[in-house]
Amino acid sequence: MSKGRRISSSISAGGPDENAGANAQADKTTRSSWIRLSALVAGLTAVVGVMLLAFALPAIHGGPHDMRLGLAGPSPAVDAVAGNLTPDDWDVVRFDTPEDLIAGIENREAAGGLVFAADGVDVYTATAGGAPGAAAVTALGTSIAQRQQVPVRTHELVAFPADDPRGAGLTAAALPMVFGGLIPAIALTQLFPGRNRLLLRFVGVVAFAVIAGVALTAILQFGTGSLAGNYWLTAEGLALGMGALALTVLGLEALLGPVGIGLGAFLMMFVGNPLSALGTGSNWLPDGWSTFGQLLPPGATGSLLRANAFFGGIGSGFPSVVLACWVAFGLVLALIAARREPRGATTAVDPE
């Protein structure tokens, strides 16, 4: 009787081969979990490292790069100063008179300027065009005046509004502008999935961009006092920028799926945002980074916002064209996705 119970117990517990197979499968699952965990940790570390480099390198290498500096005064004085400037840092623009130099700065032909007179050096800045650049022009003029042992006089031509003299609101707008393009694109994709709702998603993005552009401009101009100029012109530019960013992400998602959202978020957040130079002006970044940053929606939006809010639209042409190209790019991607045959579809063949 006890022997029968031992045989029955052995059968119910499984044989040695079955136990070995189960243990091997468990070990395999455990190893697979550890491998995936290691890959995830390594991947997240790489992402954080890329983020750090993306935001730190432009700041570390920031400085005047081909910054247009206006000079006016007697030719010997202008020639002497121009000859001592580093060509990679300063791009000298000569003006015949102080009045011409002032007009040139207001028209964005120069970021700032120096006028040399017998009784001192006059420094003209446009802080709203980029506070670090204005500070660099001031420091340069002060240094020259000290060497010549003459007084220095500073003149602010295009300043930030009195409620926000440091332009903190403009700088702080960079991240909300990027999120304002990413979040609606992601949300609409989740709420209205499928190619048959692609048009609905794009209409939603355009509507959001217009409303958000009007609302954010109102906050920055009337709420925090960070912007000046024509309100509707500024709102139009901000809406165009947010629409360009969101439509691009939607187009990438329509064509590539979730990978497209990840690609768009990486491009706009980790590349476009730190290279936008919204708080410094594009001439504060190295040439290659500056050019590339201005070709992406965050940089073009920042330049358009600065041009419309402080310079009456002067300099808005190039960023407007860049943003229009991104809008067209997003629409083309969506059109390709809409025309593409759905995955798994088969072509029907008429029977003979």
HUPE-V443284 format. One record per helix or strand of 3 or more residues. SS is the DSSP state (2 for helix, 1 for strand). FROM is the first residue (numbers start at 1). TO is the last residue. Records with the same first field share a line. If there is no record, write none. Layout:
# HUPE-V443284
SS=FROM-TO ; FROM-TO
This chain:
# HUPE-V443284
2=2-13 ; 16-60 ; 75-84 ; 98-106 ; 127-129 ; 131-148 ; 162-164 ; 168-191 ; 195-223 ; 231-256 ; 258-272 ; 282-284 ; 287-294 ; 297-310 ; 316-339
1=67-73 ; 90-94 ; 112-117 ; 120-125 ; 152-156
